[in-house]
Amino acid sequence: MAAARFVVSRFDANTDELISEAHLEGVDVEALAVLCGQAVGSFVESYPIGDREAAYLAATYGMVIDLASGDYFLEVFA
């Protein structure tokens, strides 16, 4: 999992158009997997970001996530 890429993507809630992407650096893979309810070994997909995930990403990575401005997803690429 060390070579995985982690991206937070924001989509327009009405059109599903991609608005922005932010790449995460220095990721604690285990913490993100637990946050998304996944085992580390199967942590490769797209996971919706809600209040709990947004609070963690803000506290850990300094991200500003406005859930009212679109639909956010944590995308994990192997």
All heavy atoms as a GROMACS GRO file, in nm:
protein
  584
    1MET      N    1   0.083  -0.121   0.000
    1MET     CA    2   0.000   0.000   0.000
    1MET      C    3   0.087   0.126   0.000
    1MET      O    4   0.038   0.233  -0.021
    1MET     CB    5  -0.093  -0.003   0.122
    1MET     CG    6  -0.189   0.114   0.131
    1MET     SD    7  -0.307   0.133  -0.003
    1MET     CE    8  -0.416  -0.002   0.027
    2ALA      N    9   0.217   0.112   0.018
    2ALA     CA   10   0.304   0.229   0.024
    2ALA      C   11   0.302   0.310  -0.104
    2ALA      O   12   0.324   0.429  -0.103
    2ALA     CB   13   0.446   0.186   0.057
    3ALA      N   14   0.275   0.246  -0.219
    3ALA     CA   15   0.276   0.315  -0.346
    3ALA      C   16   0.138   0.372  -0.382
    3ALA      O   17   0.122   0.429  -0.488
    3ALA     CB   18   0.323   0.221  -0.456
    4ALA      N   19   0.042   0.359  -0.296
    4ALA     CA   20  -0.093   0.408  -0.325
    4ALA      C   21  -0.094   0.561  -0.328
    4ALA      O   22  -0.013   0.627  -0.263
    4ALA     CB   23  -0.191   0.357  -0.220
    5ARG      N   24  -0.188   0.613  -0.406
    5ARG     CA   25  -0.211   0.758  -0.412
    5ARG      C   26  -0.346   0.785  -0.348
    5ARG      O   27  -0.441   0.708  -0.366
    5ARG     CB   28  -0.212   0.809  -0.556
    5ARG     CG   29  -0.078   0.802  -0.623
    5ARG     CD   30  -0.081   0.860  -0.765
    5ARG     NE   31  -0.184   0.801  -0.848
    5ARG     CZ   32  -0.286   0.869  -0.904
    5ARG    NH1   33  -0.299   0.997  -0.886
    5ARG    NH2   34  -0.376   0.806  -0.978
    6PHE      N   35  -0.354   0.897  -0.276
    6PHE     CA   36  -0.476   0.935  -0.207
    6PHE      C   37  -0.517   1.074  -0.255
    6PHE      O   38  -0.439   1.168  -0.247
    6PHE     CB   39  -0.454   0.936  -0.055
    6PHE     CG   40  -0.414   0.801  -0.002
    6PHE    CD1   41  -0.281   0.762  -0.002
    6PHE    CD2   42  -0.509   0.713   0.042
    6PHE    CE1   43  -0.243   0.638   0.045
    6PHE    CE2   44  -0.473   0.587   0.089
    6PHE     CZ   45  -0.341   0.550   0.090
    7VAL      N   46  -0.641   1.083  -0.304
    7VAL     CA   47  -0.690   1.207  -0.363
    7VAL      C   48  -0.827   1.239  -0.304
    7VAL      O   49  -0.913   1.151  -0.295
    7VAL     CB   50  -0.702   1.195  -0.517
    7VAL    CG1   51  -0.757   1.322  -0.578
    7VAL    CG2   52  -0.567   1.158  -0.578
    8VAL      N   53  -0.846   1.365  -0.265
    8VAL     CA   54  -0.978   1.412  -0.225
    8VAL      C   55  -1.035   1.486  -0.345
    8VAL      O   56  -0.977   1.585  -0.392
    8VAL     CB   57  -0.970   1.504  -0.101
    8VAL    CG1   58  -1.107   1.564  -0.072
    8VAL    CG2   59  -0.919   1.426   0.020
    9SER      N   60  -1.147   1.436  -0.396
    9SER     CA   61  -1.210   1.494  -0.514
    9SER      C   62  -1.342   1.557  -0.475
    9SER      O   63  -1.416   1.504  -0.392
    9SER     CB   64  -1.236   1.386  -0.620
    9SER     OG   65  -1.115   1.328  -0.660
   10ARG      N   66  -1.370   1.672  -0.538
   10ARG     CA   67  -1.498   1.742  -0.514
   10ARG      C   68  -1.573   1.747  -0.646
   10ARG      O   69  -1.519   1.786  -0.749
   10ARG     CB   70  -1.475   1.883  -0.462
   10ARG     CG   71  -1.605   1.958  -0.439
   10ARG     CD   72  -1.584   2.090  -0.365
   10ARG     NE   73  -1.490   2.176  -0.430
   10ARG     CZ   74  -1.518   2.300  -0.473
   10ARG    NH1   75  -1.640   2.351  -0.456
   10ARG    NH2   76  -1.426   2.373  -0.531
   11PHE      N   77  -1.701   1.705  -0.641
   11PHE     CA   78  -1.786   1.702  -0.758
   11PHE      C   79  -1.905   1.794  -0.738
   11PHE      O   80  -1.955   1.808  -0.625
   11PHE     CB   81  -1.837   1.560  -0.783
   11PHE     CG   82  -1.729   1.462  -0.817
   11PHE    CD1   83  -1.660   1.394  -0.718
   11PHE    CD2   84  -1.694   1.439  -0.949
   11PHE    CE1   85  -1.559   1.305  -0.749
   11PHE    CE2   86  -1.593   1.350  -0.982
   11PHE     CZ   87  -1.525   1.283  -0.881
   12ASP      N   88  -1.952   1.854  -0.845
   12ASP     CA   89  -2.073   1.934  -0.841
   12ASP      C   90  -2.189   1.841  -0.807
   12ASP      O   91  -2.207   1.736  -0.871
   12ASP     CB   92  -2.097   2.000  -0.978
   12ASP     CG   93  -2.219   2.090  -0.977
   12ASP    OD1   94  -2.332   2.035  -0.979
   12ASP    OD2   95  -2.201   2.212  -0.975
   13ALA      N   96  -2.268   1.878  -0.707
   13ALA     CA   97  -2.377   1.792  -0.660
   13ALA      C   98  -2.488   1.777  -0.763
   13ALA      O   99  -2.559   1.677  -0.762
   13ALA     CB  100  -2.434   1.847  -0.530
   14ASN      N  101  -2.501   1.874  -0.853
   14ASN     CA  102  -2.609   1.870  -0.952
   14ASN      C  103  -2.569   1.801  -1.082
   14ASN      O  104  -2.651   1.735  -1.146
   14ASN     CB  105  -2.659   2.011  -0.983
   14ASN     CG  106  -2.719   2.076  -0.861
   14ASN    OD1  107  -2.797   2.015  -0.789
   14ASN    ND2  108  -2.680   2.199  -0.834
   15THR      N  109  -2.443   1.818  -1.123
   15THR     CA  110  -2.400   1.766  -1.253
   15THR      C  111  -2.301   1.650  -1.243
   15THR      O  112  -2.270   1.588  -1.345
   15THR     CB  113  -2.334   1.876  -1.336
   15THR    OG1  114  -2.212   1.915  -1.272
   15THR    CG2  115  -2.426   1.995  -1.353
   16ASP      N  116  -2.249   1.624  -1.125
   16ASP     CA  117  -2.145   1.523  -1.103
   16ASP      C  118  -2.014   1.558  -1.174
   16ASP      O  119  -1.926   1.474  -1.188
   16ASP     CB  120  -2.191   1.383  -1.145
   16ASP     CG  121  -2.300   1.330  -1.054
   16ASP    OD1  122  -2.306   1.371  -0.937
   16ASP    OD2  123  -2.380   1.247  -1.101
   17GLU      N  124  -1.999   1.682  -1.217
   17GLU     CA  125  -1.875   1.727  -1.281
   17GLU      C  126  -1.765   1.744  -1.176
   17GLU      O  127  -1.790   1.797  -1.067
   17GLU     CB  128  -1.898   1.861  -1.351
   17GLU     CG  129  -1.775   1.916  -1.418
   17GLU     CD  130  -1.801   2.051  -1.485
   17GLU    OE1  131  -1.916   2.093  -1.496
   17GLU    OE2  132  -1.700   2.114  -1.523
   18LEU      N  133  -1.644   1.698  -1.209
   18LEU     CA  134  -1.530   1.715  -1.119
   18LEU      C  135  -1.496   1.863  -1.109
   18LEU      O  136  -1.476   1.930  -1.210
   18LEU     CB  137  -1.410   1.636  -1.171
   18LEU     CG  138  -1.282   1.648  -1.090
   18LEU    CD1  139  -1.300   1.589  -0.951
   18LEU    CD2  140  -1.167   1.580  -1.163
   19ILE      N  141  -1.490   1.914  -0.986
   19ILE     CA  142  -1.459   2.055  -0.963
   19ILE      C  143  -1.313   2.072  -0.922
   19ILE      O  144  -1.244   2.162  -0.970
   19ILE     CB  145  -1.551   2.114  -0.854
   19ILE    CG1  146  -1.697   2.110  -0.902
   19ILE    CG2  147  -1.510   2.256  -0.819
   19ILE    CD1  148  -1.795   2.146  -0.795
   20SER      N  149  -1.266   1.984  -0.833
   20SER     CA  150  -1.128   1.998  -0.786
   20SER      C  151  -1.076   1.867  -0.731
   20SER      O  152  -1.154   1.777  -0.697
   20SER     CB  153  -1.118   2.107  -0.678
   20SER     OG  154  -1.191   2.069  -0.563
   21GLU      N  155  -0.943   1.859  -0.723
   21GLU     CA  156  -0.876   1.744  -0.664
   21GLU      C  157  -0.763   1.795  -0.576
   21GLU      O  158  -0.697   1.892  -0.610
   21GLU     CB  159  -0.814   1.654  -0.770
   21GLU     CG  160  -0.911   1.579  -0.855
   21GLU     CD  161  -0.842   1.488  -0.955
   21GLU    OE1  162  -0.731   1.521  -1.001
   21GLU    OE2  163  -0.900   1.384  -0.985
   22ALA      N  164  -0.742   1.727  -0.464
   22ALA     CA  165  -0.629   1.757  -0.376
   22ALA      C  166  -0.560   1.626  -0.343
   22ALA      O  167  -0.625   1.530  -0.298
   22ALA     CB  168  -0.677   1.825  -0.248
   23HIS      N  169  -0.431   1.620  -0.368
   23HIS     CA  170  -0.353   1.500  -0.340
   23HIS      C  171  -0.300   1.506  -0.197
   23HIS      O  172  -0.245   1.608  -0.156
   23HIS     CB  173  -0.237   1.488  -0.440
   23HIS     CG  174  -0.286   1.471  -0.580
   23HIS    ND1  175  -0.294   1.348  -0.640
   23HIS    CD2  176  -0.334   1.560  -0.670
   23HIS    CE1  177  -0.342   1.363  -0.762
   23HIS    NE2  178  -0.368   1.491  -0.782
   24LEU      N  179  -0.318   1.398  -0.124
   24LEU     CA  180  -0.272   1.392   0.015
   24LEU      C  181  -0.129   1.338   0.019
   24LEU      O  182  -0.096   1.242  -0.050
   24LEU     CB  183  -0.362   1.302   0.098
   24LEU     CG  184  -0.508   1.344   0.108
   24LEU    CD1  185  -0.585   1.244   0.194
   24LEU    CD2  186  -0.520   1.484   0.166
   25GLU      N  187  -0.047   1.399   0.101
   25GLU     CA  188   0.093   1.357   0.121
   25GLU      C  189   0.111   1.310   0.265
   25GLU      O  190   0.043   1.357   0.355
   25GLU     CB  191   0.187   1.474   0.093
   25GLU     CG  192   0.174   1.535  -0.046
   25GLU     CD  193   0.224   1.443  -0.155
   25GLU    OE1  194   0.313   1.360  -0.127
   25GLU    OE2  195   0.173   1.453  -0.267
   26GLY      N  196   0.204   1.219   0.287
   26GLY     CA  197   0.235   1.172   0.422
   26GLY      C  198   0.117   1.106   0.490
   26GLY      O  199   0.091   1.127   0.608
   27VAL      N  200   0.048   1.022   0.414
   27VAL     CA  201  -0.077   0.962   0.460
   27VAL      C  202  -0.052   0.850   0.561
   27VAL      O  203   0.035   0.766   0.542
   27VAL     CB  204  -0.155   0.906   0.339
   27VAL    CG1  205  -0.273   0.822   0.382
   27VAL    CG2  206  -0.199   1.020   0.249
   28ASP      N  207  -0.131   0.851   0.668
   28ASP     CA  208  -0.136   0.739   0.762
   28ASP      C  209  -0.242   0.643   0.706
   28ASP      O  210  -0.362   0.662   0.728
   28ASP     CB  211  -0.174   0.789   0.901
   28ASP     CG  212  -0.184   0.678   1.004
   28ASP    OD1  213  -0.196   0.560   0.967
   28ASP    OD2  214  -0.180   0.712   1.124
   29VAL      N  215  -0.197   0.546   0.630
   29VAL     CA  216  -0.288   0.456   0.558
   29VAL      C  217  -0.383   0.386   0.653
   29VAL      O  218  -0.504   0.376   0.627
   29VAL     CB  219  -0.209   0.354   0.474
   29VAL    CG1  220  -0.302   0.256   0.406
   29VAL    CG2  221  -0.121   0.425   0.372
   30GLU      N  222  -0.332   0.337   0.763
   30GLU     CA  223  -0.417   0.264   0.857
   30GLU      C  224  -0.527   0.354   0.914
   30GLU      O  225  -0.643   0.313   0.922
   30GLU     CB  226  -0.334   0.204   0.971
   30GLU     CG  227  -0.416   0.115   1.061
   30GLU     CD  228  -0.332   0.040   1.164
   30GLU    OE1  229  -0.211   0.024   1.142
   30GLU    OE2  230  -0.391  -0.003   1.263
   31ALA      N  231  -0.493   0.476   0.950
   31ALA     CA  232  -0.593   0.569   1.005
   31ALA      C  233  -0.701   0.601   0.902
   31ALA      O  234  -0.820   0.605   0.936
   31ALA     CB  235  -0.525   0.696   1.054
   32LEU      N  236  -0.662   0.623   0.777
   32LEU     CA  237  -0.761   0.652   0.674
   32LEU      C  238  -0.848   0.529   0.646
   32LEU      O  239  -0.969   0.543   0.624
   32LEU     CB  240  -0.693   0.697   0.545
   32LEU     CG  241  -0.649   0.843   0.538
   32LEU    CD1  242  -0.586   0.872   0.403
   32LEU    CD2  243  -0.764   0.937   0.564
   33ALA      N  244  -0.788   0.411   0.646
   33ALA     CA  245  -0.865   0.289   0.623
   33ALA      C  246  -0.970   0.271   0.733
   33ALA      O  247  -1.087   0.242   0.704
   33ALA     CB  248  -0.773   0.168   0.616
   34VAL      N  249  -0.930   0.289   0.857
   34VAL     CA  250  -1.023   0.277   0.969
   34VAL      C  251  -1.134   0.382   0.957
   34VAL      O  252  -1.252   0.353   0.978
   34VAL     CB  253  -0.948   0.290   1.104
   34VAL    CG1  254  -1.045   0.307   1.219
   34VAL    CG2  255  -0.859   0.169   1.125
   35LEU      N  256  -1.096   0.504   0.922
   35LEU     CA  257  -1.194   0.612   0.905
   35LEU      C  258  -1.301   0.574   0.802
   35LEU      O  259  -1.418   0.604   0.819
   35LEU     CB  260  -1.121   0.740   0.861
   35LEU     CG  261  -1.206   0.864   0.843
   35LEU    CD1  262  -1.258   0.914   0.978
   35LEU    CD2  263  -1.127   0.973   0.773
   36CYS      N  264  -1.259   0.504   0.698
   36CYS     CA  265  -1.351   0.463   0.590
   36CYS      C  266  -1.412   0.326   0.614
   36CYS      O  267  -1.485   0.275   0.529
   36CYS     CB  268  -1.276   0.466   0.457
   36CYS     SG  269  -1.229   0.632   0.407
   37GLY      N  270  -1.380   0.263   0.728
   37GLY     CA  271  -1.438   0.134   0.761
   37GLY      C  272  -1.384   0.020   0.677
   37GLY      O  273  -1.455  -0.076   0.648
   38GLN      N  274  -1.256   0.029   0.639
   38GLN     CA  275  -1.195  -0.072   0.553
   38GLN      C  276  -1.071  -0.132   0.618
   38GLN      O  277  -1.005  -0.067   0.699
   38GLN     CB  278  -1.153  -0.008   0.420
   38GLN     CG  279  -1.267   0.050   0.341
   38GLN     CD  280  -1.365  -0.056   0.297
   38GLN    OE1  281  -1.326  -0.159   0.244
   38GLN    NE2  282  -1.493  -0.032   0.320
   39ALA      N  283  -1.038  -0.253   0.577
   39ALA     CA  284  -0.910  -0.312   0.614
   39ALA      C  285  -0.805  -0.254   0.520
   39ALA      O  286  -0.833  -0.225   0.404
   39ALA     CB  287  -0.916  -0.464   0.598
   40VAL      N  288  -0.684  -0.238   0.570
   40VAL     CA  289  -0.577  -0.180   0.489
   40VAL      C  290  -0.557  -0.256   0.358
   40VAL      O  291  -0.540  -0.196   0.252
   40VAL     CB  292  -0.445  -0.173   0.570
   40VAL    CG1  293  -0.330  -0.131   0.481
   40VAL    CG2  294  -0.459  -0.078   0.687
   41GLY      N  295  -0.565  -0.386   0.362
   41GLY     CA  296  -0.543  -0.468   0.243
   41GLY      C  297  -0.647  -0.452   0.134
   41GLY      O  298  -0.621  -0.482   0.018
   42SER      N  299  -0.765  -0.404   0.169
   42SER     CA  300  -0.871  -0.386   0.069
   42SER      C  301  -0.910  -0.240   0.052
   42SER      O  302  -1.017  -0.208   0.002
   42SER     CB  303  -0.995  -0.468   0.107
   42SER     OG  304  -1.045  -0.423   0.232
   43PHE      N  305  -0.819  -0.151   0.090
   43PHE     CA  306  -0.846  -0.007   0.089
   43PHE      C  307  -0.809   0.054  -0.046
   43PHE      O  308  -0.711   0.125  -0.060
   43PHE     CB  309  -0.768   0.058   0.204
   43PHE     CG  310  -0.800   0.201   0.230
   43PHE    CD1  311  -0.931   0.246   0.232
   43PHE    CD2  312  -0.699   0.292   0.256
   43PHE    CE1  313  -0.960   0.379   0.258
   43PHE    CE2  314  -0.728   0.424   0.283
   43PHE     CZ  315  -0.858   0.468   0.284
   44VAL      N  316  -0.886   0.020  -0.150
   44VAL     CA  317  -0.864   0.074  -0.285
   44VAL      C  318  -1.000   0.093  -0.349
   44VAL      O  319  -1.060  -0.002  -0.396
   44VAL     CB  320  -0.778  -0.021  -0.372
   44VAL    CG1  321  -0.760   0.036  -0.512
   44VAL    CG2  322  -0.645  -0.048  -0.308
   45GLU      N  323  -1.052   0.212  -0.343
   45GLU     CA  324  -1.181   0.247  -0.403
   45GLU      C  325  -1.205   0.395  -0.384
   45GLU      O  326  -1.113   0.471  -0.360
   45GLU     CB  327  -1.295   0.166  -0.340
   45GLU     CG  328  -1.300   0.022  -0.387
   45GLU     CD  329  -1.430  -0.046  -0.350
   45GLU    OE1  330  -1.534   0.021  -0.339
   45GLU    OE2  331  -1.427  -0.168  -0.332
   46SER      N  332  -1.330   0.432  -0.388
   46SER     CA  333  -1.372   0.569  -0.366
   46SER      C  334  -1.469   0.570  -0.248
   46SER      O  335  -1.562   0.488  -0.243
   46SER     CB  336  -1.441   0.622  -0.492
   46SER     OG  337  -1.480   0.755  -0.474
   47TYR      N  338  -1.447   0.660  -0.154
   47TYR     CA  339  -1.526   0.662  -0.030
   47TYR      C  340  -1.585   0.801  -0.011
   47TYR      O  341  -1.512   0.901  -0.017
   47TYR     CB  342  -1.438   0.625   0.090
   47TYR     CG  343  -1.371   0.492   0.071
   47TYR    CD1  344  -1.244   0.482   0.015
   47TYR    CD2  345  -1.438   0.374   0.104
   47TYR    CE1  346  -1.184   0.359  -0.005
   47TYR    CE2  347  -1.378   0.251   0.084
   47TYR     CZ  348  -1.251   0.244   0.029
   47TYR     OH  349  -1.193   0.122   0.008
   48PRO      N  350  -1.716   0.810   0.014
   48PRO     CA  351  -1.777   0.941   0.035
   48PRO      C  352  -1.725   1.007   0.162
   48PRO      O  353  -1.697   0.939   0.261
   48PRO     CB  354  -1.927   0.911   0.045
   48PRO     CG  355  -1.936   0.766   0.076
   48PRO     CD  356  -1.812   0.701   0.026
   49ILE      N  357  -1.712   1.137   0.158
   49ILE     CA  358  -1.666   1.214   0.273
   49ILE      C  359  -1.787   1.283   0.334
   49ILE      O  360  -1.857   1.360   0.268
   49ILE     CB  361  -1.559   1.316   0.233
   49ILE    CG1  362  -1.434   1.243   0.185
   49ILE    CG2  363  -1.528   1.411   0.348
   49ILE    CD1  364  -1.325   1.333   0.131
   50GLY      N  365  -1.810   1.254   0.463
   50GLY     CA  366  -1.915   1.319   0.539
   50GLY      C  367  -1.853   1.405   0.647
   50GLY      O  368  -1.733   1.435   0.644
   51ASP      N  369  -1.933   1.442   0.745
   51ASP     CA  370  -1.886   1.530   0.852
   51ASP      C  371  -1.765   1.474   0.927
   51ASP      O  372  -1.667   1.544   0.951
   51ASP     CB  373  -1.998   1.558   0.953
   51ASP     CG  374  -2.109   1.642   0.895
   51ASP    OD1  375  -2.083   1.724   0.804
   51ASP    OD2  376  -2.225   1.625   0.939
   52ARG      N  377  -1.770   1.345   0.962
   52ARG     CA  378  -1.662   1.284   1.040
   52ARG      C  379  -1.532   1.281   0.961
   52ARG      O  380  -1.426   1.317   1.011
   52ARG     CB  381  -1.704   1.142   1.082
   52ARG     CG  382  -1.604   1.071   1.170
   52ARG     CD  383  -1.662   0.938   1.217
   52ARG     NE  384  -1.676   0.846   1.106
   52ARG     CZ  385  -1.600   0.737   1.092
   52ARG    NH1  386  -1.510   0.707   1.182
   52ARG    NH2  387  -1.617   0.657   0.989
   53GLU      N  388  -1.540   1.240   0.836
   53GLU     CA  389  -1.421   1.233   0.750
   53GLU      C  390  -1.366   1.372   0.723
   53GLU      O  391  -1.244   1.394   0.724
   53GLU     CB  392  -1.455   1.161   0.619
   53GLU     CG  393  -1.493   1.015   0.635
   53GLU     CD  394  -1.639   0.994   0.670
   53GLU    OE1  395  -1.718   1.090   0.673
   53GLU    OE2  396  -1.675   0.878   0.696
   54ALA      N  397  -1.456   1.469   0.700
   54ALA     CA  398  -1.413   1.606   0.674
   54ALA      C  399  -1.340   1.664   0.796
   54ALA      O  400  -1.237   1.732   0.780
   54ALA     CB  401  -1.532   1.693   0.638
   55ALA      N  402  -1.390   1.636   0.916
   55ALA     CA  403  -1.326   1.686   1.037
   55ALA      C  404  -1.186   1.625   1.052
   55ALA      O  405  -1.090   1.695   1.089
   55ALA     CB  406  -1.411   1.653   1.159
   56TYR      N  407  -1.172   1.496   1.024
   56TYR     CA  408  -1.041   1.430   1.033
   56TYR      C  409  -0.944   1.489   0.930
   56TYR      O  410  -0.829   1.520   0.963
   56TYR     CB  411  -1.056   1.279   1.010
   56TYR     CG  412  -0.922   1.208   1.005
   56TYR    CD1  413  -0.859   1.167   1.122
   56TYR    CD2  414  -0.858   1.186   0.884
   56TYR    CE1  415  -0.735   1.104   1.118
   56TYR    CE2  416  -0.734   1.123   0.879
   56TYR     CZ  417  -0.674   1.083   0.996
   56TYR     OH  418  -0.550   1.022   0.991
   57LEU      N  419  -0.988   1.505   0.806
   57LEU     CA  420  -0.901   1.559   0.702
   57LEU      C  421  -0.861   1.703   0.732
   57LEU      O  422  -0.747   1.743   0.706
   57LEU     CB  423  -0.970   1.549   0.566
   57LEU     CG  424  -0.989   1.407   0.514
   57LEU    CD1  425  -1.083   1.406   0.394
   57LEU    CD2  426  -0.855   1.343   0.479
   58ALA      N  427  -0.951   1.780   0.790
   58ALA     CA  428  -0.918   1.918   0.829
   58ALA      C  429  -0.815   1.920   0.940
   58ALA      O  430  -0.716   1.993   0.933
   58ALA     CB  431  -1.045   1.992   0.872
   59ALA      N  432  -0.835   1.837   1.042
   59ALA     CA  433  -0.743   1.835   1.157
   59ALA      C  434  -0.607   1.777   1.121
   59ALA      O  435  -0.504   1.824   1.169
   59ALA     CB  436  -0.806   1.754   1.272
   60THR      N  437  -0.605   1.677   1.035
   60THR     CA  438  -0.481   1.605   1.004
   60THR      C  439  -0.403   1.668   0.890
   60THR      O  440  -0.280   1.672   0.893
   60THR     CB  441  -0.513   1.458   0.972
   60THR    OG1  442  -0.588   1.403   1.080
   60THR    CG2  443  -0.386   1.377   0.953
   61TYR      N  444  -0.474   1.715   0.788
   61TYR     CA  445  -0.407   1.764   0.666
   61TYR      C  446  -0.432   1.912   0.639
   61TYR      O  447  -0.386   1.964   0.538
   61TYR     CB  448  -0.452   1.681   0.545
   61TYR     CG  449  -0.416   1.535   0.562
   61TYR    CD1  450  -0.512   1.443   0.600
   61TYR    CD2  451  -0.286   1.490   0.541
   61TYR    CE1  452  -0.479   1.310   0.618
   61TYR    CE2  453  -0.253   1.357   0.559
   61TYR     CZ  454  -0.350   1.268   0.596
   61TYR     OH  455  -0.316   1.136   0.615
   62GLY      N  456  -0.509   1.978   0.726
   62GLY     CA  457  -0.536   2.121   0.708
   62GLY      C  458  -0.628   2.150   0.591
   62GLY      O  459  -0.630   2.262   0.541
   63MET      N  460  -0.704   2.051   0.548
   63MET     CA  461  -0.793   2.071   0.434
   63MET      C  462  -0.918   2.146   0.476
   63MET      O  463  -0.972   2.125   0.584
   63MET     CB  464  -0.836   1.936   0.375
   63MET     CG  465  -0.721   1.855   0.322
   63MET     SD  466  -0.780   1.713   0.230
   63MET     CE  467  -0.827   1.798   0.080
   64VAL      N  468  -0.964   2.233   0.387
   64VAL     CA  469  -1.092   2.301   0.407
   64VAL      C  470  -1.193   2.229   0.319
   64VAL      O  471  -1.181   2.230   0.196
   64VAL     CB  472  -1.082   2.450   0.369
   64VAL    CG1  473  -1.219   2.516   0.381
   64VAL    CG2  474  -0.978   2.520   0.455
   65ILE      N  475  -1.289   2.166   0.384
   65ILE     CA  476  -1.391   2.090   0.311
   65ILE      C  477  -1.527   2.149   0.346
   65ILE      O  478  -1.570   2.144   0.460
   65ILE     CB  479  -1.385   1.940   0.345
   65ILE    CG1  480  -1.252   1.884   0.298
   65ILE    CG2  481  -1.503   1.866   0.283
   65ILE    CD1  482  -1.230   1.738   0.328
   66ASP      N  483  -1.591   2.206   0.245
   66ASP     CA  484  -1.724   2.265   0.262
   66ASP      C  485  -1.824   2.169   0.199
   66ASP      O  486  -1.844   2.169   0.077
   66ASP     CB  487  -1.729   2.402   0.194
   66ASP     CG  488  -1.866   2.466   0.201
   66ASP    OD1  489  -1.956   2.412   0.271
   66ASP    OD2  490  -1.886   2.569   0.135
   67LEU      N  491  -1.883   2.085   0.280
   67LEU     CA  492  -1.973   1.982   0.229
   67LEU      C  493  -2.096   2.038   0.159
   67LEU      O  494  -2.159   1.970   0.080
   67LEU     CB  495  -2.013   1.887   0.342
   67LEU     CG  496  -1.898   1.804   0.400
   67LEU    CD1  497  -1.946   1.725   0.522
   67LEU    CD2  498  -1.840   1.712   0.296
   68ALA      N  499  -2.126   2.166   0.184
   68ALA     CA  500  -2.240   2.229   0.116
   68ALA      C  501  -2.204   2.270  -0.027
   68ALA      O  502  -2.292   2.298  -0.108
   68ALA     CB  503  -2.287   2.350   0.196
   69SER      N  504  -2.073   2.272  -0.059
   69SER     CA  505  -2.031   2.320  -0.191
   69SER      C  506  -2.020   2.210  -0.296
   69SER      O  507  -1.989   2.237  -0.411
   69SER     CB  508  -1.897   2.393  -0.180
   69SER     OG  509  -1.792   2.300  -0.156
   70GLY      N  510  -2.042   2.086  -0.257
   70GLY     CA  511  -2.033   1.976  -0.353
   70GLY      C  512  -2.022   1.843  -0.280
   70GLY      O  513  -2.029   1.835  -0.158
   71ASP      N  514  -2.006   1.738  -0.358
   71ASP     CA  515  -1.990   1.603  -0.304
   71ASP      C  516  -1.842   1.568  -0.304
   71ASP      O  517  -1.776   1.577  -0.409
   71ASP     CB  518  -2.068   1.502  -0.389
   71ASP     CG  519  -2.218   1.525  -0.384
   71ASP    OD1  520  -2.268   1.571  -0.280
   71ASP    OD2  521  -2.285   1.497  -0.485
   72TYR      N  522  -1.791   1.530  -0.190
   72TYR     CA  523  -1.649   1.498  -0.175
   72TYR      C  524  -1.629   1.348  -0.160
   72TYR      O  525  -1.709   1.279  -0.096
   72TYR     CB  526  -1.594   1.565  -0.048
   72TYR     CG  527  -1.575   1.714  -0.059
   72TYR    CD1  528  -1.682   1.802  -0.042
   72TYR    CD2  529  -1.449   1.768  -0.082
   72TYR    CE1  530  -1.664   1.938  -0.049
   72TYR    CE2  531  -1.431   1.906  -0.088
   72TYR     CZ  532  -1.539   1.989  -0.072
   72TYR     OH  533  -1.522   2.125  -0.080
   73PHE      N  534  -1.517   1.300  -0.216
   73PHE     CA  535  -1.481   1.160  -0.206
   73PHE      C  536  -1.332   1.147  -0.182
   73PHE      O  537  -1.252   1.223  -0.237
   73PHE     CB  538  -1.516   1.085  -0.336
   73PHE     CG  539  -1.664   1.075  -0.359
   73PHE    CD1  540  -1.732   1.177  -0.424
   73PHE    CD2  541  -1.736   0.966  -0.313
   73PHE    CE1  542  -1.868   1.169  -0.444
   73PHE    CE2  543  -1.871   0.957  -0.332
   73PHE     CZ  544  -1.938   1.060  -0.398
   74LEU      N  545  -1.296   1.049  -0.099
   74LEU     CA  546  -1.157   1.009  -0.084
   74LEU      C  547  -1.135   0.895  -0.183
   74LEU      O  548  -1.203   0.793  -0.176
   74LEU     CB  549  -1.127   0.962   0.057
   74LEU     CG  550  -0.988   0.902   0.077
   74LEU    CD1  551  -0.879   1.006   0.051
   74LEU    CD2  552  -0.975   0.843   0.215
   75GLU      N  553  -1.044   0.916  -0.276
   75GLU     CA  554  -1.016   0.814  -0.378
   75GLU      C  555  -0.878   0.756  -0.351
   75GLU      O  556  -0.782   0.829  -0.329
   75GLU     CB  557  -1.026   0.875  -0.517
   75GLU     CG  558  -1.166   0.926  -0.544
   75GLU     CD  559  -1.182   0.983  -0.681
   75GLU    OE1  560  -1.134   1.095  -0.705
   75GLU    OE2  561  -1.241   0.913  -0.765
   76VAL      N  562  -0.873   0.624  -0.350
   76VAL     CA  563  -0.749   0.552  -0.321
   76VAL      C  564  -0.711   0.474  -0.448
   76VAL      O  565  -0.787   0.391  -0.495
   76VAL     CB  566  -0.766   0.456  -0.202
   76VAL    CG1  567  -0.633   0.389  -0.168
   76VAL    CG2  568  -0.823   0.530  -0.082
   77PHE      N  569  -0.593   0.505  -0.499
   77PHE     CA  570  -0.543   0.440  -0.621
   77PHE      C  571  -0.420   0.359  -0.588
   77PHE      O  572  -0.325   0.413  -0.530
   77PHE     CB  573  -0.507   0.545  -0.727
   77PHE     CG  574  -0.622   0.634  -0.766
   77PHE    CD1  575  -0.637   0.758  -0.707
   77PHE    CD2  576  -0.714   0.592  -0.859
   77PHE    CE1  577  -0.742   0.841  -0.742
   77PHE    CE2  578  -0.820   0.674  -0.896
   77PHE     CZ  579  -0.834   0.800  -0.836
   78ALA      N  580  -0.421   0.231  -0.624
   78ALA     CA  581  -0.305   0.145  -0.599
   78ALA      C  582  -0.196   0.170  -0.701
   78ALA      O  583  -0.217   0.216  -0.807
   78ALA     CB  584  -0.347  -0.001  -0.603
   0.00000   0.00000   0.00000
